[in-house]
Amino acid sequence: MNRKKLFVFLILTFLWSWVLWIIGLNYLSDGINQESISKFLVFFFVGVYGPTISGIITTLFFDGLKGLFELIKKLFIWKVPFKYYLYIISLPIIFVIIGMTLYSQFIGEIGGFDKMAYLSIPTILLTGLYAGPLGEELGWRGFLLPEFQKKYSNLKSAIIIGFIWFVWHIPLWWAPFGTLVSGEPISIIPVIAYFTMLICLSIIITWLVINSKGSVLIAILFHLSINAGIALLFYPELNMDFKKVHLLSSIGMLIFTGFLVVKNKLKTSANTVQK
């Protein structure tokens, strides 16, 4: 693990994103209106690309064009077992269904089912692609994960990246959107739930990437599927409370993450016994 390389990447990532987001937030300081939101959006979207841009710059500086080519190539690894594409679609839906079930039991009604909501899925996916996954995953899972794996286990690497991922989002807590705690009074329970969610997602995405030959494409698609919350589209009355549903879906993520961790430990133990 090259500490200088990691340091440069993290400094560039946080400087790029945080400076741009803070400038964007400044436009909202005098009130939220169409003009201020439009200006904020520019800085928000450009800031989201901090990890990817930093990954490209850092790789080019330390590893040259050959290293950059190897990094970019991870975006085009698509020949992976079909079951991982099924995971990309099914896991986020299952997590949201768990969130909606918990919401209906402890908070309120989920409302009626809109069978025509599928018409909006292409627009949601296309918009969501540029609002996070494309700007982040080449940096987090393409650049940072392999570096941490040189020193740490896959699990520890995923947890460290999850923590960094959580901290990176902090300025957006004071934005009207951008995280699941944005636009709401900041309190400890939502923050803990959001932290838990990002750690779990980091572990799950790491598992997907490792089993997909290092594919950043798979990471992008899963990140996109999580952000889209497609199952929620069919329950429009939940639009006002979608953040609570997503936060509650962290329970499902926690359960699945626990399953992955236990399964990995059992597999490791079995391999050790065989040796």
GUDOKE-627582 format. One line per 3 residues: their letters; for each residue x, y, z of N, C-alpha, C. Coordinates in Angstrom, 2 decimals, always signed. Each point is the difference from the previous one (the first is absolute). Layout:
<atoms>
A	X Y Z X Y Z X Y Z | ... .
</atoms>
This chain:
<atoms>
MNR	+0.84 -1.20 +0.00 -0.84 +1.20 +0.00 +0.88 +1.25 +0.00 | -0.23 +0.86 -0.96 +0.77 +1.23 -0.14 -0.70 +1.13 +0.77 | +0.56 +0.35 +1.17 -0.65 +1.00 +0.86 -0.04 +1.38 -0.66 .
KKL	+1.05 +0.34 -0.72 +0.02 +1.30 -0.69 -1.11 +0.07 -1.04 | -0.15 -1.10 -0.70 -1.04 -0.09 -1.03 -1.39 +0.16 +0.61 | -0.24 -0.67 +1.12 -1.28 +0.10 +0.70 -0.23 +1.41 +0.51 .
FVF	+1.06 +0.59 +0.56 -0.11 +1.36 +0.56 -0.39 +1.00 -1.10 | +0.68 -0.09 -1.14 -0.30 +0.91 -1.11 -1.44 -0.18 -0.47 | -0.42 -1.27 -0.14 -1.37 -0.26 -0.44 -1.02 +0.59 +0.96 .
LIL	+0.17 -0.24 +1.30 -0.97 +0.47 +0.98 -0.02 +1.53 +0.09 | +1.17 +0.62 -0.03 +0.05 +1.46 +0.05 -0.69 +0.61 -1.21 | +0.31 -0.53 -1.18 -0.63 +0.52 -1.22 -1.51 -0.22 +0.01 .
TFL	-0.42 -1.18 +0.44 -1.43 -0.33 +0.04 -0.76 +0.95 +0.90 | +0.48 +0.15 +1.22 -0.71 +0.84 +0.97 +0.08 +1.48 -0.37 | +1.15 +0.45 -0.49 +0.10 +1.40 -0.41 -0.95 +0.30 -1.14 .
WSW	+0.01 -0.85 -1.01 -0.86 +0.20 -1.17 -1.48 +0.05 +0.41 | -0.43 -1.03 +0.70 -1.43 -0.10 +0.34 -0.42 +1.02 +1.05 | +0.72 +0.08 +1.08 -0.41 +0.87 +1.10 +0.02 +1.48 -0.38 .
VLW	+1.04 +0.43 -0.71 +0.08 +1.41 -0.41 -1.17 +0.35 -0.90 | -0.27 -0.85 -0.99 -1.10 +0.26 -0.92 -1.35 -0.03 +0.71 | -0.20 -0.97 +0.89 -1.27 -0.08 +0.72 -0.20 +1.18 +0.94 .
IIG	+1.05 +0.44 +0.65 -0.11 +1.14 +0.91 -0.33 +1.27 -0.78 | +0.62 +0.15 -1.17 -0.34 +1.15 -0.86 -1.47 -0.09 -0.41 | -0.44 -1.20 -0.38 -1.40 -0.19 -0.38 -0.95 +0.29 +1.14 .
LNY	+0.34 -0.45 +1.20 -0.84 +0.23 +1.17 -0.11 +1.49 +0.32 | +1.04 +0.75 -0.31 -0.02 +1.44 +0.24 -1.10 +0.70 -0.78 | -0.33 -0.53 -1.18 -1.07 +0.59 -0.80 -1.37 -0.23 +0.65 .
LSD	-0.09 -0.98 +0.90 -1.26 -0.29 +0.66 -0.15 +0.72 +1.34 | +1.06 +0.71 +0.40 +0.00 +0.61 +1.33 -1.05 +1.10 +0.16 | -0.38 +0.65 -1.10 -1.00 +1.07 +0.07 -1.41 -0.48 -0.31 .
GIN	-0.16 -1.32 -0.12 -1.32 -0.56 -0.27 +0.01 -0.92 -1.20 | -0.90 -0.96 +0.02 -0.10 -0.97 -1.09 -1.06 +0.46 -0.99 | +0.42 +0.26 -1.22 -0.91 +0.35 -1.08 +0.53 -0.61 -1.29 .
QES	-0.68 +0.23 -1.09 +0.38 -0.64 -1.25 +1.40 +0.40 -0.45 | +0.33 +1.27 +0.18 +1.33 +0.47 -0.42 +1.10 -0.59 +0.86 | -0.19 +0.01 +1.32 +1.04 -0.51 +0.90 +0.17 -1.51 -0.15 .
ISK	-1.10 -0.72 -0.20 +0.08 -1.44 -0.21 +0.74 -0.31 -1.30 | -0.27 +0.77 -1.04 +0.66 -0.22 -1.29 +1.51 +0.17 +0.11 | +0.42 +1.02 +0.75 +1.44 +0.24 +0.20 +0.60 -1.10 +0.87 .
FLV	-0.73 -0.39 +1.04 +0.50 -1.07 +0.87 +0.18 -1.29 -0.78 | -0.94 -0.32 -0.88 +0.05 -1.24 -0.76 +1.29 -0.13 -0.82 | +0.45 +1.11 -0.57 +1.23 -0.03 -0.78 +1.16 -0.46 +0.86 .
FFF	+0.16 +0.61 +1.18 +1.10 -0.34 +0.89 -0.19 -1.39 +0.62 | -1.25 -0.38 +0.22 -0.29 -1.32 +0.55 +0.45 -1.09 -0.96 | -0.42 +0.09 -1.26 +0.32 -1.05 -0.97 +1.48 -0.06 -0.31 .
VGV	+0.65 +1.15 -0.13 +1.43 +0.00 -0.28 +0.77 -0.55 +1.20 | -0.46 +0.35 +1.21 +0.65 -0.48 +1.21 -0.09 -1.50 +0.17 | -1.08 -0.59 -0.47 -0.20 -1.45 +0.11 +1.12 -0.76 -0.71 .
YGP	+0.62 +0.61 -0.99 +1.02 -0.69 -0.79 +1.39 +0.06 +0.63 | +0.09 +0.46 +1.24 +1.27 +0.06 +0.70 +0.75 -1.33 +0.03 | -0.63 -1.10 +0.45 +0.71 -1.28 +0.07 +0.52 -0.49 -1.36 .
TIS	-0.85 +0.09 -1.02 +0.41 -0.48 -1.32 +1.12 +0.85 -0.58 | -0.15 +1.31 +0.07 +1.03 +0.90 -0.54 +1.31 -0.16 +0.77 | -0.09 -0.14 +1.32 +1.20 -0.19 +0.81 +0.67 -1.33 -0.30 .
GII	-0.81 -1.04 -0.22 +0.55 -1.30 -0.36 +0.77 +0.06 -1.31 | -0.55 +0.73 -0.96 +0.66 +0.14 -1.31 +1.30 +0.79 +0.13 | -0.05 +1.13 +0.68 +1.19 +0.85 +0.15 +1.10 -0.72 +0.78 .
TTL	-0.38 -0.62 +1.12 +0.98 -0.69 +0.84 +0.64 -1.17 -0.74 | -0.82 -0.77 -0.70 +0.53 -1.13 -0.76 +0.95 +0.47 -1.09 | -0.37 +1.03 -0.70 +0.84 +0.55 -1.08 +1.33 +0.49 +0.56 .
FFD	-0.02 +0.63 +1.16 +1.21 +0.55 +0.62 +0.94 -1.11 +0.48 | -0.56 -1.02 +0.66 +0.83 -1.04 +0.59 +0.29 -1.18 -0.94 | -0.96 -0.32 -0.87 +0.13 -1.21 -0.82 +0.04 +0.26 -1.50 .
GLK	-0.13 +1.26 -0.38 +0.10 +0.34 -1.42 -1.20 -0.44 -0.82 | +0.16 +0.10 -1.31 -1.09 -0.32 -0.92 -0.40 -1.48 +0.06 | +0.99 -0.87 +0.25 -0.30 -1.42 +0.08 -0.91 -0.29 +1.20 .
GLF	+0.31 +0.62 +1.14 -0.83 -0.18 +1.19 -1.39 +0.57 -0.20 | -0.06 +1.15 -0.67 -1.30 +0.62 -0.27 -0.84 -0.88 -0.92 | +0.64 -0.61 -0.98 -0.72 -0.89 -0.91 -0.57 -1.19 +0.77 .
ELI	+0.78 -0.55 +0.93 -0.46 -1.13 +0.81 -1.19 +0.40 +0.87 | +0.05 +1.24 +0.52 -1.11 +0.50 +0.83 -1.26 +0.18 -0.83 | +0.12 +0.67 -1.13 -1.16 +0.26 -0.86 -0.60 -1.31 -0.51 .
KKL	+0.85 -0.99 -0.24 -0.45 -1.28 -0.53 -1.02 -0.68 +0.93 | +0.08 +0.31 +1.28 -0.92 -0.60 +0.97 -1.45 +0.44 -0.22 | -0.15 +1.12 -0.69 -1.35 +0.49 -0.32 -0.71 -0.87 -1.03 .
FIW	+0.77 -0.81 -0.72 -0.57 -0.76 -1.13 +0.02 -1.51 +0.23 | +0.23 -0.40 +1.26 -0.07 -1.43 +0.31 -1.47 -0.37 +0.22 | -0.58 -0.62 -0.99 -1.43 -0.33 +0.07 -0.27 -1.51 -0.07 .
KVP	+1.01 -0.77 -0.44 -0.18 -1.45 -0.09 +0.22 -0.63 +1.37 | -1.04 +0.01 +0.79 +0.03 -0.57 +1.35 -1.18 -0.96 +0.13 | +0.03 -0.90 +0.99 -1.14 -0.92 +0.17 -1.33 +0.75 +0.06 .
FKY	-0.98 -0.53 -0.70 -1.31 +0.68 -0.13 -0.66 +0.26 +1.35 | +0.28 -0.85 +0.99 -0.65 +0.16 +1.31 +0.33 +1.33 +0.64 | +1.14 +0.58 -0.34 +0.36 +1.28 +0.61 -0.83 +1.15 -0.58 .
YLY	-0.43 -0.14 -1.24 -0.95 +0.96 -0.57 -1.37 -0.14 +0.68 | -0.34 -1.24 +0.34 -1.25 -0.22 +0.73 +0.08 +0.63 +1.39 | +1.16 -0.11 +0.64 +0.19 +0.64 +1.31 -0.18 +1.51 -0.10 .
IIS	+0.52 +0.58 -1.06 -0.09 +1.46 -0.22 -1.46 +0.44 -0.01 | -0.85 -0.81 -0.62 -1.42 +0.34 -0.11 -0.77 -0.39 +1.26 | +0.23 -1.21 +0.47 -0.85 -0.54 +1.08 +0.33 +0.51 +1.40 .
LPI	+1.28 +0.12 +0.33 +0.35 +0.40 +1.37 -0.57 +1.37 +0.38 | +0.18 +1.05 -0.83 -0.58 +1.29 +0.36 -1.52 -0.04 +0.16 | -0.67 -0.80 -0.85 -1.45 -0.12 +0.11 -0.37 -0.67 +1.32 .
IFV	+0.70 -1.05 +0.36 -0.26 -0.70 +1.27 +0.24 +0.93 +1.19 | +1.09 +0.76 -0.05 +0.30 +0.93 +1.10 -1.11 +1.02 +0.17 | -0.48 +0.56 -1.11 -1.06 +1.01 +0.07 -1.31 -0.62 +0.47 .
IIG	-0.29 -1.21 -0.43 -1.23 -0.68 +0.45 +0.05 -0.19 +1.52 | +1.17 -0.37 +0.52 +0.16 -0.12 +1.45 -0.23 +1.35 +0.66 | +0.55 +1.06 -0.60 -0.20 +1.34 +0.52 -1.46 +0.41 +0.01 .
MTL	-0.72 -0.30 -1.09 -1.42 +0.33 -0.08 -0.82 -0.79 +1.01 | +0.38 -1.27 +0.19 -0.71 -0.84 +0.97 +0.15 +0.57 +1.41 | +1.21 +0.39 +0.35 +0.25 +0.60 +1.32 -0.72 +1.33 +0.13 .
YSQ	-0.03 +0.77 -1.09 -0.70 +1.29 +0.00 -1.49 -0.21 +0.28 | -0.60 -0.98 -0.68 -1.43 -0.24 +0.16 -0.34 -0.51 +1.39 | +0.96 -0.67 +0.64 -0.24 -0.55 +1.33 +0.17 +1.04 +1.11 .
FIG	+0.92 +0.93 -0.18 +0.35 +0.90 +1.10 -0.21 +1.49 -0.26 | -0.22 +0.37 -1.27 -0.11 +1.44 -0.28 -1.35 +0.38 -0.62 | -0.37 -0.63 -1.11 -1.26 +0.37 -0.63 -0.32 -0.85 -1.21 .
EIG	-1.05 +0.39 -0.72 -0.44 -0.74 -1.18 +0.93 +0.26 -1.18 | +0.20 -1.02 -0.82 +0.85 +0.17 -1.17 -0.79 +0.47 -1.22 | -1.30 -0.04 +0.07 -0.83 +0.51 -1.08 -0.25 -0.99 -1.11 .
GFD	-0.65 +0.49 -1.06 -0.38 -0.86 -1.11 +1.13 -0.32 -0.95 | -0.22 -1.02 -0.83 +0.99 -0.47 -0.96 -0.26 +0.63 -1.36 | +1.04 +0.62 -0.60 -0.13 +0.60 -1.32 +0.65 -0.92 -1.04 .
KMA	-0.82 -0.74 -0.72 +0.53 -0.99 -0.94 +0.67 +0.62 -1.22 | -0.23 +1.31 -0.23 +0.60 +0.67 -1.16 +1.35 +0.63 +0.32 | +0.47 -0.17 +1.22 +1.25 +0.65 +0.42 +1.22 -0.47 -0.77 .
YLS	-0.12 -1.18 -0.61 +1.15 -0.54 -0.74 +0.42 +0.92 -1.15 | -0.93 +0.85 -0.46 +0.30 +0.92 -1.09 +1.07 +1.01 +0.37 | +0.14 +0.28 +1.30 +0.98 +1.00 +0.44 +1.36 -0.60 +0.33 .
IPT	+0.09 -1.33 -0.05 +1.26 -0.67 +0.38 +1.19 +0.43 -0.87 | -0.13 +0.04 -1.35 +1.16 +0.42 -0.83 +0.51 +1.39 +0.35 | -0.92 +0.94 +0.25 +0.40 +1.37 +0.34 +0.73 +0.04 +1.34 .
ILL	-0.54 -0.72 +0.98 +0.62 -0.06 +1.33 +1.41 -0.57 -0.08 | +0.16 -1.07 -0.76 +1.30 -0.64 -0.12 +1.01 +0.87 -0.73 | -0.44 +0.64 -1.08 +0.89 +0.85 -0.78 +0.46 +1.21 +0.82 .
TGL	-0.94 +0.61 +0.72 +0.33 +1.15 +0.84 +0.91 -0.42 +1.15 | -0.33 -1.14 +0.62 +0.76 -0.47 +1.15 +1.42 -0.40 -0.32 | +0.25 -0.42 -1.23 +1.33 -0.43 -0.41 +1.03 +1.11 +0.19 .
YAG	-0.41 +1.23 -0.32 +0.93 +1.14 +0.08 +0.03 +0.64 +1.38 | -0.91 -0.41 +0.88 -0.12 +0.66 +1.31 +0.73 -0.74 +1.11 | +0.99 -0.81 -0.34 +0.73 -0.69 +1.05 +0.82 -1.17 -0.52 .
PLG	-0.64 -1.07 -0.49 +0.74 -1.21 -0.39 +1.16 +0.25 -0.97 | -0.25 +0.77 -1.05 +1.03 +0.24 -1.02 +1.12 +0.89 +0.56 | -0.35 +0.88 +0.93 +0.99 +0.91 +0.56 +0.80 -0.58 +1.14 .
EEL	-0.47 -1.12 +0.57 +0.63 -0.53 +1.21 +0.72 -1.33 -0.18 | -0.60 -0.94 -0.69 +0.47 -1.39 +0.09 +1.37 -0.26 -0.61 | +0.39 +0.74 -1.03 +1.35 -0.20 -0.54 +1.04 +0.37 +1.06 .
GWR	-0.36 +0.96 +0.86 +0.90 +0.38 +1.08 -0.05 -0.96 +1.17 | -1.20 -0.25 +0.53 -0.13 -0.84 +1.19 +0.38 -1.46 -0.26 | -0.64 -0.61 -0.98 +0.21 -1.42 -0.22 +1.03 -0.31 -1.10 .
GFL	+0.22 +0.95 -0.91 +0.99 -0.21 -1.05 +1.41 +0.29 +0.46 | +0.17 +1.11 +0.71 +1.34 +0.42 +0.46 +0.27 -0.39 +1.45 | -0.89 +0.41 +0.91 +0.28 -0.11 +1.43 -0.03 -1.44 +0.51 .
LPE	-0.98 -0.78 -0.43 -0.12 -1.38 +0.48 +1.24 -0.84 -0.28 | +0.51 -0.02 -1.23 +1.21 -0.81 -0.25 +1.20 +0.44 +0.82 | +0.10 +1.31 +0.29 +1.11 +0.49 +0.82 -0.09 -0.54 +1.42 .
FQK	-1.18 +0.08 +0.60 -0.18 -0.50 +1.36 +0.18 -1.52 +0.06 | -0.39 -0.70 -1.05 +0.10 -1.46 -0.02 +1.45 -0.48 +0.02 | +0.94 +0.89 -0.33 +1.41 -0.36 +0.04 +0.49 -0.20 +1.44 .
KYS	-0.72 +0.60 +0.96 +0.40 -0.11 +1.40 -1.04 -0.65 +0.88 | -1.29 +0.24 -0.31 -1.08 -0.45 +0.87 -0.83 -1.09 -0.67 | -0.80 -0.68 +0.83 -0.95 -0.98 -0.53 -1.09 +0.71 -0.80 .
NLK	-0.75 -0.77 -0.77 -1.10 +0.59 -0.77 -1.01 +0.69 +0.90 | -0.32 -0.65 +1.14 -0.99 +0.56 +0.93 +0.50 +1.31 +0.61 | +1.23 -0.01 +0.48 +0.54 +1.21 +0.62 +0.12 +1.13 -1.02 .
SAI	+0.40 -0.34 -1.22 +0.09 +1.00 -1.06 -1.36 +0.63 -0.26 | -1.04 -0.84 -0.06 -1.36 +0.48 -0.26 -0.48 +0.91 +1.13 | +0.31 -0.36 +1.24 -0.44 +0.80 +1.16 +0.70 +1.36 +0.00 .
IIG	+1.30 +0.01 -0.29 +0.74 +1.27 -0.04 -0.56 +0.90 -1.09 | -0.25 -0.57 -1.18 -0.57 +0.80 -1.09 -1.39 +0.49 +0.36 | -0.80 -0.84 +0.68 -1.33 +0.42 +0.43 +0.07 +1.20 +0.94 .
FIW	+0.98 -0.01 +0.90 +0.17 +1.12 +0.93 +0.40 +1.27 -0.77 | +0.94 -0.14 -0.92 +0.43 +1.15 -0.82 -1.17 +0.53 -0.81 | -0.76 -0.91 -0.56 -1.19 +0.33 -0.80 -0.99 +0.81 +0.83 .
FVW	-0.22 -0.43 +1.23 -0.90 +0.70 +0.92 +0.49 +1.42 +0.29 | +1.27 +0.14 +0.34 +0.57 +1.31 +0.32 -0.05 +0.92 -1.22 | +0.28 -0.55 -1.18 -0.01 +0.78 -1.24 -1.36 +0.67 -0.24 .
HIP	-1.08 -0.65 +0.42 -1.35 +0.53 -0.22 -0.41 +1.11 +0.98 | +0.76 +0.20 +1.06 -0.45 +0.88 +1.10 -0.47 +1.39 -0.43 | +0.71 +0.74 -0.86 -0.50 +1.34 -0.38 -1.41 -0.01 -0.57 .
LWW	-0.38 -1.10 -0.64 -1.33 -0.09 -0.62 -1.12 -0.19 +1.02 | +0.35 -0.21 +1.27 -1.03 -0.09 +1.03 -0.76 +1.32 +0.10 | +0.67 +1.09 -0.33 -0.63 +1.32 +0.10 -0.59 +0.46 -1.32 .
APF	+0.01 -0.90 -0.98 -0.61 +0.29 -1.30 -1.45 -0.48 -0.01 | -0.81 +0.48 -0.93 -1.38 -0.48 -0.07 -0.11 -1.44 -0.47 | +1.03 -0.52 -0.62 +0.03 -1.39 -0.46 +1.46 -0.41 -0.17 .
GTL	+0.21 -1.26 -0.27 +1.37 -0.49 -0.19 +0.31 -1.20 +0.88 | -0.64 -0.05 +1.18 +0.11 -1.16 +0.89 -1.36 -0.24 +0.63 | -0.13 -1.09 +0.72 -1.27 -0.31 +0.65 -0.23 +0.79 +1.28 .
VSG	+0.98 +0.78 +0.42 -0.21 +0.89 +1.15 -0.05 +1.46 -0.43 | +0.08 +0.25 -1.31 -0.08 +1.36 -0.52 -1.43 +0.52 +0.06 | -0.13 +1.30 +0.19 -1.32 +0.62 -0.01 -0.83 -0.23 +1.24 .
EPI	+0.59 -0.63 +1.00 -0.70 -0.28 +1.26 +0.86 +0.48 +1.16 | -0.62 +0.27 +1.17 +0.81 +0.31 +1.18 +0.94 -1.16 +0.31 | +1.28 +0.30 +0.19 +0.98 -1.07 +0.22 -0.13 -0.53 +1.42 .
SII	-0.22 -1.31 +0.11 -0.12 -0.64 +1.31 +0.74 -1.32 -0.02 | +0.30 -0.54 +1.15 +0.91 -1.13 +0.14 -0.52 -1.28 -0.65 | -1.30 -0.29 +0.12 -0.52 -1.28 -0.53 +0.11 -0.08 -1.52 .
PVI	-0.45 +1.02 -0.75 +0.17 -0.07 -1.46 +1.47 -0.06 -0.43 | +0.86 +0.71 +0.73 +1.43 -0.01 -0.34 +0.59 -1.39 +0.22 | -0.36 -0.65 +1.10 +0.49 -1.36 +0.27 -0.53 -0.97 -1.05 .
AYF	-1.29 +0.15 -0.36 -0.59 -0.87 -1.02 +0.70 +0.21 -1.35 | +0.31 +1.24 -0.31 +0.68 +0.32 -1.26 +1.42 -0.57 +0.00 | +0.68 +0.12 +1.13 +1.35 -0.55 +0.14 -0.04 -1.52 -0.18 .
TML	-0.95 -0.64 +0.66 -0.16 -1.46 -0.12 -0.25 -0.40 -1.44 | -0.84 +0.78 -0.67 -0.34 -0.30 -1.39 +1.24 +0.06 -0.89 | +0.82 +1.03 +0.15 +1.17 +0.15 -0.86 +1.06 -1.07 +0.27 .
ICL	+0.15 -0.37 +1.27 +0.94 -1.09 +0.31 -0.49 -1.30 -0.64 | -1.28 -0.29 +0.15 -0.57 -1.22 -0.59 +0.11 +0.02 -1.52 | -0.33 +1.13 -0.61 +0.08 +0.10 -1.45 +1.43 -0.15 -0.49 .
SII	+0.94 +0.54 +0.75 +1.41 -0.12 -0.37 +0.43 -1.47 +0.01 | -0.46 -0.74 +1.00 +0.33 -1.43 +0.09 -0.67 -0.77 -1.14 | -1.26 +0.31 -0.27 -0.73 -0.70 -1.07 +0.62 +0.29 -1.37 .
ITW	+0.30 +1.28 -0.26 +0.59 +0.37 -1.29 +1.38 -0.64 -0.16 | +0.77 -0.02 +1.09 +1.32 -0.65 -0.04 -0.16 -1.48 -0.37 | -0.96 -0.65 +0.60 -0.28 -1.41 -0.31 -0.36 -0.18 -1.47 .
LVI	-0.83 +0.89 -0.53 -0.39 -0.08 -1.41 +1.20 +0.22 -0.92 | +0.83 +0.99 +0.32 +1.16 +0.33 -0.83 +1.00 -1.16 +0.00 | +0.29 -0.54 +1.18 +0.96 -1.10 +0.11 -0.45 -1.21 -0.81 .
NSK	-1.30 -0.26 +0.01 -0.53 -1.16 -0.72 -0.35 +0.32 -1.45 | +0.34 +1.22 -0.42 -0.26 +0.40 -1.39 +1.28 +0.46 -0.68 | +1.12 -0.62 +0.41 +1.31 +0.24 -0.64 +0.45 +1.46 +0.12 .
GSV	-0.41 +0.66 +1.09 +0.39 +1.39 +0.22 -0.81 +1.01 -0.79 | -1.17 -0.40 -0.46 -0.83 +0.86 -0.85 -0.54 +1.22 +0.72 | +0.40 +1.18 -0.45 -0.56 +1.25 +0.51 -1.39 +0.21 -0.58 .
LIA	-0.23 -0.54 -1.18 -1.33 +0.08 -0.62 -1.05 -0.61 +0.92 | +0.31 -1.15 +0.59 -0.93 -0.66 +0.92 -0.25 +0.88 +1.22 | +1.05 +0.64 +0.50 -0.15 +0.91 +1.14 -0.90 +1.18 -0.35 .
ILF	+0.20 +0.55 -1.18 -0.81 +1.14 -0.46 -1.47 -0.40 -0.11 | -0.26 -1.15 -0.61 -1.38 -0.44 -0.20 -0.70 -0.29 +1.32 | +0.71 -0.60 +0.96 -0.61 -0.28 +1.30 -0.26 +1.31 +0.75 .
HLS	+0.96 +0.89 -0.01 -0.16 +1.32 +0.63 -1.20 +0.72 -0.59 | -0.11 -0.06 -1.32 -1.13 +0.62 -0.70 -1.32 -0.63 +0.43 | -0.02 -1.32 +0.07 -1.23 -0.72 +0.38 -0.42 +0.35 +1.43 .
INA	+0.96 +0.14 +0.90 -0.29 +0.38 +1.38 -0.58 +1.41 +0.05 | +0.66 +0.93 -0.70 -0.45 +1.40 +0.01 -1.39 +0.16 -0.61 | -0.27 -0.79 -1.03 -1.27 +0.16 -0.73 -1.20 -0.39 +0.85 .
GIA	+0.16 -0.99 +0.86 -1.12 -0.45 +0.83 -1.23 -0.31 -0.82 | +0.19 -0.82 -1.02 -1.06 -0.25 -0.99 -1.31 -0.48 +0.63 | +0.09 -0.83 +1.04 -1.23 -0.50 +0.63 -0.86 +1.14 +0.55 .
LLF	+0.65 +1.08 +0.42 -0.74 +1.14 +0.57 -0.81 +0.75 -1.05 | +0.42 -0.09 -1.26 -0.71 +0.71 -1.07 -1.45 -0.43 -0.09 | -0.28 -1.24 +0.38 -1.35 -0.55 -0.14 -0.90 +0.38 +1.17 .
YPE	+0.55 +0.75 +0.96 -0.79 +0.46 +1.15 +0.18 +1.51 +0.16 | -0.63 +0.78 -0.89 +0.21 +1.46 -0.05 -0.33 +0.74 +1.28 | -0.89 -0.56 +0.82 -0.37 +0.68 +1.25 +1.16 +0.00 +1.01 .
LNM	+1.03 -0.80 -0.28 +1.17 -0.03 +0.87 +1.06 +1.02 -0.41 | -0.27 +0.76 -1.06 +0.98 +0.96 -0.50 +0.47 +0.98 +1.08 | -0.93 +0.43 +0.84 +0.34 +0.97 +1.03 +0.84 -0.61 +1.12 .
DFK	-0.03 -1.31 +0.11 +0.70 -0.67 +1.10 +0.98 -1.06 -0.51 | +0.47 +0.18 -1.24 +0.85 -1.03 -0.59 +1.32 -0.16 +0.76 | +0.48 +1.08 +0.63 +1.27 -0.09 +0.74 -0.13 -0.96 +1.18 .
KVH	-1.13 +0.04 +0.67 -0.21 -0.90 +1.13 -0.02 -1.45 -0.46 | -0.64 -0.23 -1.15 -0.06 -1.37 -0.53 +1.40 -0.49 -0.34 | +0.79 +0.86 -0.65 +1.36 -0.38 -0.36 +0.84 -0.27 +1.24 .
LLS	-0.14 +0.85 +1.02 +0.75 -0.21 +1.24 -0.41 -1.31 +0.67 | -1.29 -0.29 -0.03 -0.49 -1.27 +0.56 +0.50 -1.20 -0.80 | +0.27 +0.24 -1.28 +0.50 -1.10 -0.83 +1.41 -0.42 +0.42 .
SIG	+0.66 +0.82 +0.83 +1.33 -0.36 +0.50 -0.07 -1.27 +0.85 | -1.18 -0.32 +0.54 -0.17 -1.25 +0.76 +0.23 -1.19 -0.91 | -0.57 +0.04 -1.19 +0.20 -1.07 -0.96 +1.45 -0.09 -0.44 .
MLI	+0.62 +1.16 -0.20 +1.42 +0.02 -0.38 +0.86 -0.60 +1.10 | -0.35 +0.32 +1.25 +0.76 -0.52 +1.14 -0.10 -1.52 +0.07 | -1.20 -0.51 -0.22 -0.21 -1.46 +0.04 +0.81 -0.69 -1.11 .
FTG	-0.08 +0.55 -1.21 +0.72 -0.61 -1.12 +1.51 +0.11 +0.19 | +0.46 +1.14 +0.51 +1.42 +0.19 +0.26 +0.49 -1.01 +1.04 | -0.81 -0.20 +1.04 +0.35 -1.00 +1.01 +0.13 -1.38 -0.61 .
FLV	-0.91 -0.32 -0.92 +0.05 -1.29 -0.71 +1.30 -0.14 -0.78 | +0.41 +1.07 -0.71 +1.23 -0.04 -0.78 +1.22 -0.19 +0.88 | +0.02 +0.72 +1.13 +1.15 -0.08 +0.91 +0.13 -1.41 +0.58 .
VKN	-1.13 -0.55 +0.47 +0.01 -1.35 +0.58 +0.40 -1.04 -1.05 | -0.58 +0.13 -1.18 +0.31 -0.93 -1.10 +1.48 +0.04 -0.33 | +0.58 +1.20 -0.05 +1.42 +0.13 -0.31 +0.88 -0.61 +1.08 .
KLK	-0.39 +0.19 +1.27 +0.77 -0.56 +1.10 -0.06 -1.53 -0.02 | -1.18 -0.54 -0.29 -0.14 -1.45 -0.08 +0.82 -0.57 -1.15 | +0.00 +0.70 -1.11 +0.77 -0.43 -1.16 +1.49 +0.05 +0.31 .
TSA	+0.44 +1.07 +0.67 +1.41 +0.14 +0.38 +0.42 -1.10 +0.97 | -0.89 -0.29 +0.96 +0.28 -1.05 +0.98 +0.11 -1.37 -0.66 | -0.89 -0.25 -0.96 +0.00 -1.27 -0.72 +1.29 -0.18 -0.80 .
NTV	+0.45 +1.08 -0.64 +1.24 -0.05 -0.77 +1.20 -0.24 +0.91 | -0.04 +0.60 +1.20 +1.09 -0.17 +0.96 +0.08 -1.45 +0.48 | -1.17 -0.60 +0.27 -0.05 -1.40 +0.46 +0.53 -0.93 -1.08 .
QK	-0.36 +0.26 -1.26 +0.43 -0.85 -1.11 +1.51 +0.04 -0.17 | +0.60 +1.14 +0.28 +1.45 +0.12 -0.11 +0.69 -0.84 +1.08 .
</atoms>
